[in-house]
Amino acid sequence: MLIPWTITTRPCASVIQRPAWPSGPCGAAAAEPAPSSVAAATIASSLTLIDASRADDSGEPVSLRHVRRRRHLALAVACAVAGLATAAVPSAAGAPLRVRGTHLVDSQGRTVILHGVNVVYKPAPYLPARTGPQRNRFDARDVRRLRAWGFDAIRLGITWKALMPRPGVVNRAYLRRLLAVVRLAERGGLYVLLDMHQDEWSERFGGNGAPDWATLDDGIPFASLGPHPLNYFSQAVGRSFTNFYDDRGGIRTRFVGAWAAVARAVRGHGRVLGFDLFNEPSCELQVDPPCHLPPFADAYRRWILPLYSQLIPALRRADPTHPSAYEEGLQTDAGDPMLIGRPPLPRWPFAGTILSHHVYCTPLVRPGVPCPRQELDAFAQARAAVRRNRAAPLLTEFGATDDLATLRRVADLADAGGEGWLYWQYKTYGDPTTSASSGPGGADAESIVDTSGHVKAAKLGVLSRAFPERISGSAAHWSYDDRTRQLRLRYVASRRADTVLVLPRALYPDGAGVEVLGGRRETTTDVRSGFALIRAAGRVSVRVAPR
């Protein structure tokens, strides 16, 4: 018979206390957090954000519905100052994550699940500011807010045009600004996936990414075909991709050199997740075959695989401490087949990489196929790809919408597949190429924090969720219901380290009940502010529910 093991959390403490502070949620053993005003602010915001229909640019609510919430807020701040309910802010120290089999793992061998957002600033100055209007910023307050929501990672955009404005010359000032954002995120406990971002090749075509000197369109006239992503059908855009893949004038080699400079700069950073090599690669659709919708295998053989075969070894030489994250063609966002490593193409030679994939419903690519079907197919293709290529999956884009049903479907599918995700995106940041622009809400529909600095509480209510961030064991399956705020987890536990559950305090203002069934429980659970720690062995079932 299974005997339930139940721990009850309350705003100031858990019923059961462990005698020593355990391994922190970022990996290696962490010292017990000291009381601080930062912790108090983190807890205050995490307790109240879901209750606010709108919030100001600090993320704090403009008004609360119930006096009871004020009581909890005051109590949480008091507990933080007393050191009893301090939010654990992980250190930037520690070994980088690595890929083992089809999982990201930490230094203790635990599977790591990431929830986070994209922070991609496409127009000049190509990185978010630390000061100025809230819509352009990414600063320490943003980092604290993301952590309070239960997020642990960002995908940070890099623009080739800014990194290498002249052929072969790295802009050191831009690189320093990039590193400043990386360090800011690291200090706050966020992992950073560096993303060399492009859409529709370059600004010449209304897009972003490549410098003008690397935009070789052979003089083909360009006229915009409409909103994103229609300009991918322009031959001038396609020809720019072709000349890049073919390394005409050495532009692909210089792209590799720009990436290598970034890799050398972040070598050994414990919370840099890796390198997202090239956002949504496309090809010249007028060269059909092999470029097509979807592309034929020869399009990968001729263009995309030679890029990766040059780029991944160069990055490993520059920085052997972080994995590369490869992407398949743009059309796979809608569930078209992923071809890398699949016959007749050669076996993928780069074990230990991440599959960075996106999920978007795209009628243009798969007309007549309903969105839920496209989303299911996209996840199925990703699961098959990581098995054959010995890679770890990470959903690095989805959303770009205020439609809660879409967000719920995709986030639930990621949970069902045991996969982490990074929502597109945190703020709009003047995005000139977003599919959100053609729907309700315009371009700003993609954001969680709108252009006036207000938090979209309903969207956050779907995306801020309880989940297992570190799993000490195997065969994990979990689900989360954002309506009931219940998390269910089953896994075969290993006694070597704690399993860490992220429980955003906003979801559980009256505390959370954590019920553990089965297994051999060697130690007690210690529930601290925003986290539950479970150490057990054998088959275990966990249920988390609000008090």
Order of alpha helices (4+ residues) and beta strands (2+ residues): beta-alpha-alpha-beta-beta-beta-beta-alpha-beta-alpha-alpha-beta-alpha-alpha-beta-alpha-beta-beta-alpha-beta-alpha-beta-alpha-beta-beta-beta-beta-beta-beta-beta-beta
